[in-house]
């Protein structure tokens, strides 16, 4: 008795199921990357705000000028 295999079968799953699994896997990766990017944006916002609160003496210690801080603070959060 011969067993017929489904031509659309792949590893015990249909191609459609495999495609859904692949898309789900890819979506998880994209979401994870997006979460990392959000954290980076939040970090930039926090650091730029903290820079604006430093005194001129503190800025001198880290060798930044008030003009450099203001230029950095004006950058959109998505720009490094």
Secondary structure, 3 states (H helix, E strand, C coil): CCCCCCCCEECCEEHHHHHHHHHHHHHHHHHHHHHHHHHHHHHHHHHHHHHHHCCHHHHHHCCCCHHHHHHHHHCCCCCC
